[in-house]
Amino acid sequence: MKPTPEMVEEAKNNPGGWVYVIEGNYGPNDEVPPQAIAGAWQVDNNGEIMKGSFRVNPNYIKK
């Protein structure tokens, strides 16, 4: 999986964190069920997505 331009932008706001791939429409204050998270990209301390860092969520259920 390759990060989208939106994910790259989101990474800039989350240095040292993660950018999640979520299926469905959830607002910023909505609770996202674990099975809706396809996986996540790790973000380095400079706010850049780390190559090869995508982790698949084994509990993800594709809709």
Secondary structure, 3 states (H helix, E strand, C coil): CCCCHHHHHHHHCCCCCEEEEECCCCCCCCCCCHHHEEEEEEECCCCCECCCCCEECCCCCCC
